[in-house]
């Protein structure tokens, strides 16, 4: 319907990214897009803003999530149990906090990071890398959507899969006027981190999130987007120029890594330590995700080769690469 209203709610988070945006689409039904972070402060802030529009949480007909990260799903635990929750199938194992998946998660990263040259002492910290999930939820998806689907009850909103920042990431595009609800895919002031994740069930290879993210950015050019309402901060108006800026910045980071590898072959962990000499200990998963992303990119463009030496990956610059 043409007379939909969209309201933005800004709620606090305990994370360095700051506030997160939630959206209410008022059409034939009330649809909440994303569900903040699980803190009492966020819940009270959300309820107050919702009340100012004349609604209560029990009035919400459905929730649709752009991706599984805690600052976008946490308040699902506060909403009435019967409210349908819809998202990409890859979000479900995270928002359910499936213990079987978390065991697989641990085993995958123990093996993978050993192959990346990570010292064993760091691997003892793996369970702590999930500590942000205390701000997440324990809810199951009641329905899933995928590329090309319409949103339930919102037939002119199309789902676009945009993996990269998260394997479960999707955005919603309103065909009637080019408006996009973009989650964390394209943010005005910061570039989202493409985060490492284990393979999904049935996938043989680990995802390469930075390559996915770049492809998802380029995919945006296929749509006449007038404005992106984002997961953090203000709207994005000039989509194509921001895409170019993000891709150029990423190439610049990769050049920096390539310069290191021209000096000597290195394991991913050695690259990470040089890229982030102070941050890698405090933000290990974040910094390793960034490092592996740049190495994946350089390998993809043929600038480096990867070899396995004594069960560890070693990257070396290809002669003449630039």
N, C-alpha and C positions, 0 to 999 in steps of 0.2 A: 504494500500500500504506500501511497506517496506521502501521506501525512504522518510518517513516523517522526517521533522526537527522540533525540539521543542526548543523554545526560552523562557528564563526566563526574565521577567521584574521585577525589584525591585522598588517599589514606597513607599514614606513616608506615615505614618498615624499619626494622633494626639493622638493615644492610647499608653498605656504603653508597649504594645507588640512590638512596633517599626514598622519597615518596613513590608510590605506585598508583597508576590510574585504573579505575574500574569503570565500566560503562553500562548504562541502562538504556535498552531500546524499548520504547513505548510504542507498540503497534497494536495489532489485534490481541497480543498478549504482552506480558512483561518479561523481557529477556535480559539477564545479567551476563555481561561479557567480562570474564575474569573475576577472581574472588579474593584479591588481596592476600594478606599474610595473617597467620594465626596468632594474633596478640589481642589482648583485651582493648588496648588503645586503638587498634585498627577497627575492631568491631564497633566500638562506641562511635568512632568517627564516621564509619559507614552508616550506621543506624541513624545518626543525627542528620546526615545529608539526605538520606532516603526519606526520613520523616518530613524534612522541609519540602519535599515534593508531594507529600500527602500519602506516602506508602509506608508499609511495614515489611519486614523480611518475609512474612507469610504470604504477601501479595505476589512474590516473584514466581513466575510460572516455570522458568527453566534457566539453567546456567550453562553457558558455553565457554570453554577455556581455550585460550590460544596456545598454551603449552603447560608443561607440568611443573615448572619451577615454583618453589614455595611461596614466593611473593605474588603469585597469580592464582593460587588454589587454596591457600590456608583457611580462609573463612568458610569454605565448604563445610567444615566441621561445626560451624555455628548456625548454618542455615537449616531449615526444617529437613528432616530425613527424606521425606517423600519428594523433594524437588528433583526433577531429572537433571543429570549432569552429562553434558555432551562434549566430546573432544576427539582428538585423533587417537587411534588404537594404541599408539606407542606411549601415550600418557598414562594408561591405566596401571601398569606395573609400578609406576612411581607414586601415584596418588593413593593406591591401595597400600603402599609400603610393603609389598610382597616379600616375605622373608626368604623364599626360595630364590627370587631374583637377586636380592641383596647378597646372598651367598655366592651366586654366579658372578655378580658384580665384583666382589672381593677377589675371587679366584682369577677372573680375567685381568684385573689391574695388577695383581701380584706378579703374574706371568709376564704381562706386557711391559711393565715398568722395569723388571729385571732385564728384559731384552733391550730396554732403552738405556741400560747402564746405571740405573738408580741403585743407590746403596740400600742394603737390606734394612738398615735402621729406619729409613723413611717408610718402608712398607708396613711397619707396625702401626703407622698413623692412619692407614686406609679407613678403618671404621670411623675415625674422627672427621674424615672428609665429608661424611654424610650428616654432620651435626646440624647443618642448616635445616634438615628435614623435621626438626622439632617445630618449625614454623609452617610446616606443610599440613596435610590433612590425612585422614584415613577414610576415603570414600572411593567407591567404584564408579566408573563410567556407566551410565544407564543406556547410552547410545553413542555410536561413533560416526564420524564424518570423514570424508576423504576428498581428494582433488576432484573438483567439478560438481560436488554435491551442492544442493541448496541447504540453507539452514532451516531446521524444522520451524514451520510457521512463518518463515521469512523468505519467501520463494525467490525474491530478486537479489538476495545476498548469496554470493557464491563462495565456496571454500577453495582456497589456494594453498597447496602444501609448500612450506618454506623452511625445510630443514636446514640446520646450521647452528644457530644459537642453542637449539634443542632438537632432538630427533622428532619430537612430537609437535613441532611448531607449525601452526596454520594461521592464515590471515583470512579476513572476510571482506569481500569486495561487493559494493552495492552498484549494480550495473546501471541503475537509472540515473545516477549522477556522479559516478566515479569516486565515491567516498570509500575509504578503506579503514577498517579497524585492524591495526597492524601489530598488536602485541609488542614484542621486543625486536621485531625484525629490522625495522628502520627507525632509529632514534635520532632526534635533531642534534643533540650535543655530544653524545658518546657513541662509540661503536660497540655493539654487543659482542661478548666473548663467545666464539664457537667452542662449545664444551665437549670434551671427549666423553663418549659413552660406549658401553659394550655393544656388540652386535645384537640386533633384535632376533627373536626366535625365527629360525629358518635362514638367517643371513650367515654366510661363511666368513665374510671379511668384516673387520671393524669399520664403522663409518669414518669418513674423513671430513670432519665438520667444517673446516675452513673452505675446502673446495665446494662443499654443499652450499655454504653461506654465499660464496661468490656467485654460484649458479642461481641461487634463489634471488639475489639482488638483480642479476641480469634478467631474470624472468619477469621482474616488475615492469620492464620496458614493454612487455606485451599488452599492457593494460593502460587505458586512458585514466590515470589516477589524478583526481583533482586535489585530494588532500588525504593525508594519513593521520588518523587519531591514534596516538602511540601509547605504549605501556608505561612509559616514564616521560615526564616533561611535556613540552608543547607539541602542537601539531606540526607535521612536515607539509609544506606547501609545494616547494620546488623539488619534486621527487628525483627527477633525472640528474640534476646537478649534484644532489647529495649522494646518489649512487656513484657517480664518477669520483667524487671526493673520497668516499669510502674505499673504492677499488684502488685509487692512486695511493692512498695511505698504506694500504695493505702491500702493494708492490714495493713501496719504500721500506717497509719492515723486512720484507723478504730479501731485499738487496743487502740489508745490514747483516742478516744471517749468512748470506752467500759470501760476503766479504770475510767473515770468520772462517768459513770452510775453505776459502782459497789459501788461508794461512796453513791449515792442517786439517786432516780428517778428525771428526769428533762424533761421540755418541750424542743422542738427543739430550741426555741429562747434562752432559758437559756444555752443550749449547745453552740449555736452560740456565745453568749457573752463571754463564757469561752474560746472557741477556738480562737476567734478573738477579744480580749478585746479592741483594738484600731481601728481595720479596719472595724468592723461591721457597724459603723455609716456612714462612708464614702462610703463603698462598700457593701451596705446592700444586694442587690440581689445576688452578687457574693458569699458573705460569707454564706448567707442562702442556696444557691444552693449547696455549698460544704457540709454544715452541714446536710441538708436533704439527700444528697447523701450517706453520711456515715451511717446515721440512716437507710436508706433503705437497705443498704448493710448488716448491722448488723442484721436487722430483717430477711432478706432473708436467712442468714446462721444460724438463730435460736439462736443468741447470746443475743437478746433483745426481749422484748414484748412491744407492744404499746397498751395503754388503753386510752379511752376518759373519762376524769374526768372534770366535770363542763364545758363541751364544748371545752376542750383543750386536745390535745394529750400529753400524758406523757409516756416517754420511761424508761424502767427498765431493768437492766441486769438480764439474766436468771442465776440462781444459778449454779455455776460450769462452766460457759461459759468462753472461752478463744480464 
